[in-house]
Structures are given as C-alpha cells and as structure tokens.
C-alpha cells in the first residue's frame, strides 16, 4: 500500500481526505466497493457509485425513531401539514388527511404527547377541540405510529396509514364534522330494552350498521357530529360510517332487533375471556339472531370475517358425500394416516388412523383423509353447489339488516378442491355462516339469519334451492349427535344432550403458531358457532364459548 495508484487524467474534483486516507469507490454493475488507500487517489470518473452517498440499512436505533416521530408530531401539532406529510413515506395521502383534520374535521388546539417507544412503534395521546357553528367540544384519544427506513436512502420516516391520525380510520377514509346526514337510531333488543355499546361493547359496529341502514327511515332527525366517512376500500369491505363525537344530539329513531339481552350479555362475557374470539347464536326455526360478540371491537369478525373454517366445513361435505352415496354413517369408511391427491399429501392430526372404522367414527374424530379420499369421485363444483343450494351460502345475497359476509365456497380443482372438503383451500366463513350451517342441520331447511325483521323494511330474505333428503338429514344429525356425545366436541358439550349436535374444527393459517379453533353446534331451538383465532383446537377454545350460550339459551 506504499505506492499511490494512478488515477484518470480527466478528474477535475479533488478526492475527499478522511482521516489522512482517501476513500476510493471502485464501481461495478449496480454496487460499489470501498477501498482505502494511504494518501492514495480517488476512483476514476466512470465509477457507477462515484459521489454516491452511502445508504444506511438495518434496524432503526432509538435516536432515529425519536427524531422521526418528534419531527412528524411537532409539525402536525403546529398545523404545518406539508412539513408533517414530508416526514412520512406517503406525503400525498398524508397531506390530504392531515389538511382535512383541520378543515373538514374542524379540529384545533391540537396537543400530541408521545409515550415510550416500543422498538419502532411510538404511541401518542391526542387532545383537541372540535368546533362547528359556535359549538365546541373536547376530543381525546390514543393512537400510534411506526417509523420505517426508506429503502432509497435509508431515511427514517413515519410509515403512513390513516390509522395514525385516528385508530378508527382505514386508508381512504376521512374525518368530517357537520350535520350527520343520517339521523341516529335507538336500537332495541327483542324485549324492548335499549342496546348500547357501553352495555354491550361488541355491538359498536352493529349499531353503526343499523344507523346506516335505517337512520333515514326510522323517524329521527340528524345532529352535529364528528364522524368517520368511509372511503372506497372500506365500503367494499362493508364498513359503516362511524360517529366519534356528538356536538349536538339529533333525535333518534327506533329500530327493534332480534337480540336477546340475556344471551348477548353471556356472549360478551365469554369472548372477553379470550383474545380474538367471536361468536353468534341464532334460532334455527326462524333465523333470528340472538347474540353476536367479538373480543375486538373494531371489526365485526362474527358477521364479516372471512376465515378458513377448518373441519367444521365437514358438516357440509358430509351432507354431500351422504347425498351421493359415497359415505354412510354406520358403514366402513377409510381413514388412513395420509392421502395424496392433486400432488398434495394430506395428513390427519398427529398422523392418526382408524382401522376398520365407520364414517361416523371418522367424522367424530375429524379424520381429514376420510374426506380427501373421496375427492377423486367428486366434480370440481359439487361442494360449491351443495353449499349454495342446500345451505344458502356463497351467493352474497343475505340481507340481515347490517353488512355481512355470506361465506365463500369457490369452484376449485385438484389439490385445492380436495382441501376445500376439509375447510381449507379457498373456503371462507365466519361464525354467522357456521351457526347457520348448524341451524340448517337442526331444522332440515335453510332459514336466512336476520337481525332486524324483514317486515320492518319489506326486504326479501335469501332462500336455498333445495333441502337434503330425509335419509341424508337423519344421518347428518346422527354424525353431529355422536360427535357431541363421544367425539372431539364431547368435553365442551357434556351435559347438554340428548337433543344436540356439534362439530369442531381447526384451521391452519400461515404465520400462526396455533390454528384457528372453530366450533359449531345446536341444542333444541338454538344454534351457535364461534372461532378463536390462533387459539388452538376448536373443542378447547371456541367450544366452551358456544356451549355456554347453548346452556344459557336452553
């Protein structure tokens, strides 16, 4: 390293001297290699990385998180929206929403107080005043932001999402203060008592949906309020506008629901014991929804969730196999450790097998291979037709009174079709859908669930094209009754017989250590279904929740 390397004659700028050494960038195809020469010369002009600033990578340190978050929050608090937006990774979207915070939402005197950071996430509290036509009210809430590193230059910036501004906002939503447009409603339970989110925390999204659907026809008058106005993506997800603060009360109209106050209270209590739990209870003979509850209150998973239902789907699949004569409750049916179909190898839990067992035994123990083994005898659309024509699912035509997801059983082929038979693949359901499945088995006829009687607004309820044969229905009830008494649902359903039936399920989800646990069941004229996401086996997680409601309602 004693000799100095000759450099190109055309260089006009002097090399930078760093600590008595010259930093030389040797350019290559899309990358640079830094070499240090003792008093040496700089790279030639043709180097690809010549003069380029190094990009910092790796995890953010505490100082970077603090600087980026403080810069953003300070600018926002001072009303410098352009400066605040520039501190995010989406200045355009951030600028529009932050500008609307003052102009459309009419929020002023904003005070933002950051809390202790947890890695790159910084919680903060918000205090502001909402003012509209000489009416003012204070607003307080908590939110959070996350600092990320911009890939192009390593600059720490706020990862922009609308929820930074308010946790109830989804991307594309806005905040607006003014006349509500839609008058408020007073929702009543089936006995005439008022339903409030304070008494029943899970009903927040339901009450929003009732107001959106019935506010203009229920006889009320609009008030002045700060509300979330949903954007295109939120509307596509069937999310309703949400009131955040009332400045002046309107006069509410009245909407009576089918909810049972006793069952609703029990459902709220049960889901509060677990994280990410949801449950629905309904009356099979009519379709009346008696309870709906979720652990989380920001999204109504019970009505609008779209989750793989796991082995609870085997209720529908069993009805198909029984209809086609591919299975019979008390006849021998294969349950090997594994079955390969469409290039996939399907396993049972812990690779168990049942030698010389019946279909009833396979259903009760939730043997996957008992169902996958029949895939070769089915058409790609057989399961879809069974779900639609018998159980009223997957047609997007339910009208319960608030937004719902009505299940999805798409036509699939090969391995994905086989996976659908056990509630994986592209099949998606929620507790409302699976409670309806149990109810259909209980009565033998699909009754579309509803929260508000169709007579209120003269809407037409969905129907199914056909019913199961008497033979299929009898055997399907026997399968569910046996599972409730002696199978995977027995522990949860203990003491609830004999007029009952159940099915457990566990759905694997990528990135989760534990599966989503499902449980669907009926007892007398009450059906219920629940899911505990990332909770484990359905009999241990969702089972006790569902069983408690069946006992309460029985």
Order of alpha helices (4+ residues) and beta strands (2+ residues): beta-beta-beta-alpha-alpha-alpha-beta-beta-beta-beta-beta-beta-alpha-beta-alpha-beta-beta-alpha-beta-beta-alpha-alpha-beta-beta-alpha-alpha-alpha-alpha-alpha-alpha-alpha-beta-beta-beta-alpha
